[in-house]
Amino acid sequence: MQAAILSLLLLGALSEGQALHLIHLPATGNVAENSPPETSVHKFSVKLSASLSPVMPGFPLIINSSPLTEAFRVNWLSGTDFEVVTTGKEQLDFETGPHIFDLQIYVKDDVGVTDLQILTVQVTDVNEPPEFQGNLAKGLDLSIVEGANPGFLYQFEAFDPEDTRQNIPLSYFLIPSSENFTMSNNATLFSTTELDFEAGHRSYHFVVEVRDSQGLKASTALRINIVNINDEVPRFTSPRRVYRIPEELGPGTIVANITAEDPDDKGFTSFLLYSITTVNNYFMINQLTGTIQVARRLNRDAGELRQNPAISLEVLVKDRPFGGQENRKQITFIVEDINDNPSTCTKFTFSIMVPERAAKGTLLLDLNKFCFDDDSEAPNNQFNFTTPSGVGSSGRFLQDPAGSGKIVLIGDLDYENPSNLAAGNKYTVIIQVQDVAPPYYKNNIYIYILTSPENEFPLVFDSPSYVFAVSELSPARTRIGQVHATDKDLPQGDIVYSISTGGASLQYPNIFWINPQTGELQLVTKADYETSPVHILRVQATNSEDSSSVTVTVNILEENDEKPICTPNSYFLAIPVDLKVGTNIQNFKLTCTDLDSSPRSFRYSIGPGNINRHFTFSPNAGSNVTSLLLATRFDYASGLDKIWNYKLLVYITDDNLLSGRKRAGALVETGTVTLSISVIPHPTTVVTTTPRPRVTYQILRKNVYSPSAWYVPFVITLGSVLLLGLLVSLIVLLAKAIYRHCPRKTGKHRTFLVKKGEMKDAKRELVVETIQMNTVFDGEAKDPVTGAIYEFNSKSGARRWKDPLTQMPKWKESRPQEAVTGEGTKPPGGSDKERDGLSSKAQAEDAGPGSRNQDGRPSTPKERNPALKSQASPKLHPEK
């Protein structure tokens, strides 16, 4: 810093000749402590150099200070006049800060001439008022619980900046004075009375003032808040307990406003909480405001409200969510009925069928059986009916009595009546069902009355009988005639025509057909006059109510439609070559008949084949019988005749009685006969004959299966399966019968040994054989006859052969007397048939009580053959 000052001084010396310097500097200036910004400290000016160059912008300025500070700056006044002022950036405090500041002021012009001078600023002391320190200077809020005992509240403290040692006492004052509070000399605040939040002020506002010895003072705001405690029960302020509300209020509608106050917090109901303790679905309460709103639809006409419209609720008010004080109140809502349901009916459209001969005064419809009003109370649930109206109803229908809803017939409903026909026998009655209470809801009811026709008139034909004629030549579907029946009953239904009897022929069950809708009679096939010249039909007409029949006679007009028929139809004749002219060839005659022509109407002619006209018929017309004659002789010698075999085609027509003019336009029928004539030459004449052709008939047979005959293979297969099952069942039954009646043999040469004479006296006895199963064989022995080893039971005598694999038996020829003992046994080398004799039954017969004698009785030891005793198996002991 010193080097910089020296440099400036040197620069000033070098430019001294130019005479740029600061006037009134150096100098000393004074400024009071705590001066505000822009307070003037010292004024000076700048003397320009000889060149009169102006001071550079921004100069002069304070380039340094001792001590360092930003509390001062240089302001331009005018021209070359300047002033040092305070900036306010630093507080000038005589008691705590520096008292003297050395400010180095430096100036420079445009040509670079400079000057530097020092301004000494002295801070002067000023007497300052006392101060409240910290937040206390901004004010103080104190809170006191209501009901607290009088006493100490707060200790105030102020500071005097002039008294750094705090030796000078300060005075404190409470403004305004109060009987509830006081301030002591040492700045202590006391309460003098017991404070009640509900009875008095909730807060007090004071000013606390402090003064020094010279009367300077400072103050701060004091607010004392009385803290409320919860010591009072909330009180309801809404006196109403019964509310009448209409039904059908929308959800959210406010129906009651329950208000209450808390003496502990009077005037601030937002701190109270409301609730409904009664369980209900219709109302809810705002827990903050106490307004009761509709929660769901209130329908007075249904459910529990129809029986009891009163809803009782208990409202609870609390001053805290948990704990605290609370109070309860009973309120009742009565839901009142309104006319919100229009009179209605189970249906609004009725269709009534009334017989056309219904008597006047007949009750057609009682609307009270179908209409109702759901409202719960009168007059909202009452209704009536308006006067009927509608197309065609006037003069025919009436509501009797008026408004009752009973529709009565008062006019004529004859179906055939022209006025009723004009109305189509359909009538519309419009009637309204309406409430008797505002807003008088209405609903239209439409009654459609249809007249039901009755069968008053019979179904009759236009004529009592019909006669038609048709030619027997008319083809099928030829119109013969038409029948027609009418019924005066309206509406006229469709009449159906049918042929009930008559019209049959030999080939067809009915040769006539009648159109069922129009009654037109037609041919199914040609009619034959010769078979049946007259047909008598019975035609029946039927509608939905009646039926009627009429006789129809159809005359068949005869026509020449039958060909002449002659016998024989074909014939073979042989004549000698020298037969005389005029001779009846072999007495041949044709006899002809015609069903629709006279015998005198026949005319005979021979067509192709009558070469040289050798043959003719006599008579050739006017008779039904004619003979074949030789008309000219044969001449083979001259070569005139060359044919020996003639085949004649004879024509028989039935137009002989017609004149030439009539014959051209008349219907003529022609029959034919074939004659074969062979001319036999003389024996010396060699006749070359042509053999008659042979006709070979081939019959082709095909077995063609038709899909429609599917049942044939099915029935055959099913029958085969059933037959096979029957055969199998018969075979099974036969096998069972053979097995049951033909038991197999158990051995050969069975001999029953009995004493002489015992057979005559022996009586047949029933022998019961008992075989004990699971016998314990406690002994073993060797059969002396077979040498086989067997096991036996010492108590029962039962025995069995030992397993042949564990022994090697020896076979000996048994003697005849051993047949009984050895029955049922067979040595190992025996045949299969003999081996089958080894059975449990044979063993039982050979041993023990099961043995029998010849008469079938159980044998005793004495009755047995002594020879058997010595050679038999070991003794069998009966079971005890």
GIJO-V921952 format. One record per pair of residues at least 4 apart in sequence whose ideal C-beta (glycine too) atoms are under 8 Angstrom apart, sorted by the first residue. I is the first residue (numbers start at 0). J is the second residue. Records with the same first field share a line. If there is no record, write none. Layout:
BEGIN
I: J  J
END
This chain:
BEGIN
0: 4  63
1: 5
2: 6
3: 7
4: 8  103  115
5: 9
6: 10
7: 11  105  113  115
8: 12  115
9: 13
10: 14  113
11: 15  20  113  114  115
14: 19  48  111  112  113
16: 49
17: 48  49  50  110  112
18: 46  48  49
19: 45  46  47  48  106  108  112  113  114
20: 45  46  114  116
21: 43  44  45  46  59  104  106  114  115  116
22: 43  44  45  46
23: 41  42  43  44
24: 43  104  116  117  118
25: 116  117  118  119
26: 41  43  118  119
27: 118  119  120  121
28: 40  41  83  118  119  120  121
29: 40  120  121  122  123
30: 34  38  40  85  91  120  121  122  123
31: 38  91  122  123  125
32: 91  92  93  94  96  122  123  124  125
33: 90  91  92  125  127
34: 38  85  91
35: 85  87
36: 84  85  86  87
37: 74  84  85  87
38: 84  85
39: 82  83  84
40: 71  82  83  84  85  118  120
41: 82  83  118  120
42: 76  80  81  82  83
43: 80  81  82  83  104  116  118
44: 78  79  80  81
45: 54  59  79  81  106  114
46: 79
47: 51  52  53  54  79  108
48: 52  108  110  112
50: 108  110  112
52: 108  109  110  112
53: 108  109
54: 58  59  79  106  107  108
55: 107  108  109
58: 105  106  107  108
59: 73  81  104  105  106
60: 72  73  104  105
61: 71  72  73  83  102  103  104  105
62: 103  104  105  115
63: 67  102  103
64: 68  71  100  101  102  103
65: 100  101
66: 97  100
68: 89  97  100
69: 86  88  89
70: 85  86  87  88  89  91  100
71: 83  84  85  86  100  102  120
72: 83  84  86
73: 81  82  83  104
74: 81  82  83  84
75: 80  81
76: 80  81  82
83: 102  104  118  120
85: 91
89: 96
90: 96
91: 96  122
92: 96  160
93: 98  122  123  124  125
94: 124  160  161  163
96: 122
97: 122
98: 121  122
99: 119  120  121  122
100: 119  120  122
101: 117  118  119  120
102: 117  118  119  120
103: 115  116  117
104: 115  116  117  118
105: 113  114  115
106: 113  114  115
107: 111  112  113  114
108: 112  113
126: 161  213  215
127: 159  160  161  215
128: 159  211  215  216  217
129: 157  158  159  160  169  209  210  211  215  216  217
130: 136  157  158  159  160  217
131: 135  136  155  156  157  158  209  217  219
132: 136  156  157  158
134: 139
135: 139  155  156  219
136: 217  219
137: 219
138: 219  220  221  222
139: 153  207  219  220  221  222
140: 222  223  224
141: 152  153  188  221  222  223  224
142: 223  224  225  226
143: 147  152  190  194  223  224  225  226
144: 225  226  228
145: 194  195  196  197  225  226  227  228
146: 193  194  195  228  230
147: 190  193  194
148: 193
149: 189  190  191  192  193
150: 189  190
151: 187  188  189
152: 180  188  189  190  223
153: 187  188
154: 185  186  187  188
155: 171  182  186  187  188  207  209
156: 186
157: 169  171  186  209  217
158: 165
159: 165  167  169  211
161: 167  211
162: 166  167  211
167: 211  212
168: 212
169: 186  209  210  211
170: 184  209  210
171: 182  183  184  185  186  207  208  209
172: 182  207  208  209  210
173: 177  180  181  182  188  205  206  207  221
174: 205  206  207  208  218
175: 205
176: 181
177: 181  203  205
178: 191  192
179: 190  191  192  194  203
180: 188  189  190  191  203  205  223
181: 188  189  191
182: 186  187  188  189  207
183: 187  188  189
186: 209
188: 207  221
190: 194
194: 199  225
195: 199
196: 201  225  226  227  228  263
197: 227  231  262  263  265
199: 225
200: 225
201: 224  225  227
202: 222  223  224  225
203: 222  223  225
204: 220  221  222  223
205: 220  221  222  223
206: 218  219  220  221
207: 218  219  220  221
208: 216  217  218
209: 216  217  218
210: 214  215  216
211: 215  216
227: 263  264
228: 263
229: 263  318  319  323  324
230: 263  324
231: 261  262  263  324
232: 262  324  325  326
233: 259  260  261  262  271  316  317  318  324  325  326
234: 259  260  261  262  326
235: 257  258  259  316  326  328
236: 258  259  260
237: 255  256  257  258  259
239: 255  330
240: 328  329  330  331
241: 330  331  333
242: 254  255  330  331  332  333
243: 332  333  335
244: 248  254  297  332  333  334  335
245: 334  335  337
246: 297  298  299  300  304  334  335  336  337  339
247: 296  297  298  299  337  339
248: 252  254  293  297
249: 293
250: 292  293  294  295  296
251: 292  293
252: 292  293
253: 290  291  292
254: 282  291  292  293  332
255: 290  291  330  332
256: 288  289  290  291
257: 273  284  289  290  291  314  316  328  330
258: 268  289
259: 268  271  273  289  316  326
260: 265  266  268  271
261: 265  267  268  270  271  318  324
263: 318  324
264: 270  318
268: 289
269: 287
270: 318
271: 289  316  317  318
272: 286  287  316  317  318  319  320
273: 284  285  286  287  288  289  314  315  316
274: 284  286  314  315  317
275: 279  282  283  284  291  312  313  314  315
276: 313  314  315  327
277: 311  312  313
279: 310  312
280: 294  295
281: 293  294  295  297  310  332
282: 291  292  293  294  310  312  332
283: 291  292  294
284: 289  290  291  292  314
285: 289  290  291  292
289: 314  316
291: 312  314
293: 297
297: 304  334
298: 302  304
299: 304  305  308  334  335  336  337  375  376
300: 304  305  336  339  340  373  374  375
301: 305  373
303: 307
304: 308  310  334
305: 375
308: 333  334  335  336
309: 331  332  333  334
310: 331  332  333  334
311: 329  330  331  332
312: 329  330  331  332
313: 327  328  329  330
314: 327  328  329  330
315: 325  326  327
316: 325  326  327  328
317: 323  324  325
318: 323  324  325
319: 323  324
336: 374  375  376  379
337: 374  379
338: 374  378  379  434  436  437  438  440
339: 374
340: 372  373  374  379  380  440
341: 372  434  440  441  442
342: 370  371  372  382  432  433  434  440  441  442
343: 370  371  372  373  432  442
344: 366  369  370  371  432  442  444
345: 369  370
346: 369
347: 442  443  444  445
348: 444  445  446  447
349: 364  444  445  446  447
350: 447  449
351: 363  364  446  447  448  449
352: 449  450  451
353: 357  361  363  408  412  448  449  450  451
354: 412  450  451  453
355: 412  413  414  424  450  451  452  453
356: 412  413  453
357: 361  408  412
358: 408
359: 408  409  410  411
360: 407  408  409
361: 407  408
362: 405  406  407
363: 396  406  407  408  448
364: 405  406  446
365: 404  405  406
366: 370  384  404  405  406  430  432  444
367: 403  404  405
370: 382  404  432  444
372: 379  380  381  382  434
373: 380
374: 379  380
375: 379  380
376: 380
377: 381
378: 435  436
379: 434  436
381: 434  435  436
382: 432  433  434  435
383: 402  404  432  433  435
384: 398  402  403  404  430  431  432  433  444
385: 402  430  431  433
386: 398  401  430
387: 392  396  397  398  406  428  429  430  446
388: 392  428  429  430
389: 426  427  428  429  446
390: 422  426  427
391: 395  422  425  426  427
392: 396  426  427  428  448
394: 409  410
395: 408  409  410  411  412  426
396: 406  407  408  409  410  426  428  448
397: 406  407  409
398: 402  403  404  405  406  407  430
399: 403  405  407
400: 405
404: 430  432
406: 428  430  446
408: 412
411: 416  419
412: 416  419  424  450
413: 419
414: 419  420  424  450  452  453  488  489  490
415: 419  420  455  487  488  489
416: 420
417: 421
418: 422
419: 424  450
420: 424  489
422: 426
424: 449  450  452
425: 447  448  449  450
426: 447  448  449
427: 445  446  447  448
428: 445  446  447  448
429: 443  444  445  446
430: 443  444  446
431: 441  442  443  444
432: 441  442  444
433: 439  440  441  442
434: 438  439  440  441
435: 439
452: 488  489  490
453: 488
454: 488  544  545
455: 487  488
456: 486  487  488
457: 486  545  547
458: 484  485  486  494  540  541  542  544  545  546  547
459: 484  485  486  547
460: 465  482  483  484  540  547  549
461: 482  483  484  485
462: 482  549
463: 549
464: 549  550  551  552
465: 480  482  538  549  550  551  552
466: 551  552  553  554
467: 479  480  520  551  552  553  554
468: 553  554  555  556
469: 473  477  479  522  526  553  554  555  556
470: 555  556  558
471: 525  526  527  528  555  556  557  558  560
472: 525  558  560  666
473: 477  522  525  526
474: 522  525
475: 521  522  523  524  525
476: 521  522
477: 521  522
478: 519  520  521
479: 511  520  521  522  553
480: 519  520  551
481: 517  518  519  520
482: 496  513  518  520  538  540  549  551
483: 518
484: 494  496  518  540  547  549
485: 491
486: 491  492  494  542  544  545
488: 544
491: 542
492: 542  543  544
493: 516  542  543
494: 518  540  541  542
495: 515  516  540  541  542
496: 513  514  515  516  517  518  538  539  540
497: 513  515  538  539  541
498: 502  509  511  512  513  536  537  538  539
499: 537  538  539  548
500: 536  537
501: 511  534  535  536  537  551
502: 509  510  511  534  536  553
503: 507  508  509  510
504: 510  524  526  527  530  531
505: 530
506: 524
507: 523  524
509: 523
510: 522  523  524  525  526  534
511: 520  521  522  523  534  536  553
512: 520  521  522  523
513: 518  519  520  521  538
514: 518  519  521
518: 538  540
520: 536  538  551  553
522: 526
526: 531  534  553  555
527: 531  555
528: 532  555  556  557  558  595
529: 557  561  594  595
531: 555
532: 554  555  557
533: 552  553  554  555
534: 552  553  555
535: 550  551  552  553
536: 550  551  552  553
537: 548  549  550  551
538: 548  549  550  551
539: 546  547  548
540: 546  547  548  549
541: 545  546
542: 546
557: 595
558: 595  666
559: 595  596  653  665  666  667  668
560: 595  666  668
561: 593  594  595  596  668
562: 593  668  669  670
563: 591  592  593  596  601  651  652  653  668  669  670
564: 568  591  592  593  670
565: 589  590  591  592  649  651  670  672
566: 589  590  591
567: 589  672
568: 672  673
569: 672  673  674  675
570: 587  672  673  674  675
571: 674  675  676  677
572: 584  585  587  627  674  675  676  677
573: 585  676  677  678  679
574: 578  584  585  629  676  677  678  679
575: 678  679
576: 633  635  678  679  680  681  684
577: 632  633  681
578: 582  584  629  632  633
579: 629  632
580: 629  630  631  632
581: 628  629
582: 628  629
583: 587  588  626  627  628
584: 614  627  628  629  676
586: 626
587: 626  627  674
588: 624  625  626  627
589: 603  616  624  625  626  627  649  651  672
590: 623  624
591: 598  601  623  624  651  670
592: 598  623
593: 597  598  600  601  653  668  670
596: 600  601  653  668
597: 656
598: 622  623
599: 621  622  623  655  656
600: 653  654  655  656  657
601: 620  621  622  623  625  651  652  653  655
602: 619  620  621  651  652  653  654  655
603: 616  618  619  620  625  649  650  651
604: 619  649  650  652
605: 609  614  615  616  647  648  649  650
606: 647  648  649  650
607: 648
608: 645  646  647  648
609: 613  614  645  647
610: 640  642  645
611: 631  639  640
612: 630  631
613: 629  630  631  632  633  640  645
614: 627  628  629  630  645  647  676
615: 619  627  628  630
616: 625  626  627  628  649
617: 625  626  628
618: 622  625
619: 625
620: 655
621: 655
627: 674
633: 640  678
634: 638  639  640
635: 639  640  641  680
640: 678
643: 677  678  680  686  688
644: 675  676  677  678  688  689
645: 674  675  676  677  678
646: 673  674  675  676
647: 673  674  675  676
648: 671  672  673
649: 671  672  673  674
650: 669  670  671
651: 669  670  671  672
652: 667  668  669  670
653: 667  668  669
654: 662  665  667
657: 661  662  665  667
658: 662
659: 663
660: 664
661: 665
662: 667
679: 686
680: 684  686
704: 708
709: 713
710: 714
711: 715
712: 716
713: 717
714: 718
715: 719
716: 720
717: 721
718: 722
719: 723
720: 724
721: 725
722: 726
723: 727
724: 728
725: 729
726: 730
727: 731
728: 732
729: 733
730: 734
731: 735
732: 736
733: 737
734: 738
735: 739
736: 740
737: 741
738: 742
743: 835
745: 822  823  835  836  838  840  841
746: 822  823  833  836  841
747: 833  836
748: 815  818
749: 818  819  822
750: 815  818  819
751: 819  851  852  853  854
752: 819  852  853  863  864
753: 757  758  761  852  853  854  862
754: 862
756: 760
757: 761  852  853  854
758: 853  854
761: 852  853  854  855  856
762: 854  856
763: 854  855
764: 854  855  856
766: 849  851  855  856  857
768: 840  843  844  849
769: 843  849
770: 839  840  843
771: 795  797  878
774: 792  795  797
775: 792
776: 790  791  792  797  798  799
777: 792  793
778: 790  791  792  793  873
779: 788  789  790  791  801
780: 788  789  791  872  873
781: 786  787  788  789
782: 786  787  788  789  824  872
783: 870  872
784: 811  813  817  820  821  824  870
785: 808  809  810  811  821  824  826
786: 808  809  810  811  826
787: 800  801  803  806  808  824  826  827
788: 800  801  805  806  808
789: 798  799  800  801  872
790: 798  799  800  801
791: 796  797  798  799  846  873  875
792: 796  797  798
793: 876
794: 876  878  879
795: 847  876  877  878
796: 846  847  874  875  876  877  878
797: 842  843  846  847  875
798: 842  845  846  872  873  875
799: 842
800: 824  837
801: 805  806
802: 806
803: 808  827
808: 826  827
810: 826  827  828
813: 817  818  821
814: 870
816: 864  866  867  870
817: 821  867  870
818: 822
819: 864  867
820: 845  867  870  871  872
822: 836  841  844  845
823: 836  837  838  840  841  842  844  845
824: 836  837  841  845
825: 829  830  833  834  836  837
829: 833  834
830: 834
831: 835
832: 836
836: 841
837: 841  842
838: 842
839: 843
840: 844
841: 845
842: 846
843: 847  849
844: 849  850  851
845: 850  872
846: 850  872  875
847: 875  876  877  878
848: 857  877  878
849: 857
850: 857  858  863  875
851: 855  856  857  858
852: 856  857  858  862
858: 862  863
859: 863
860: 868
863: 867  868
864: 868
865: 869
866: 870
867: 871
END
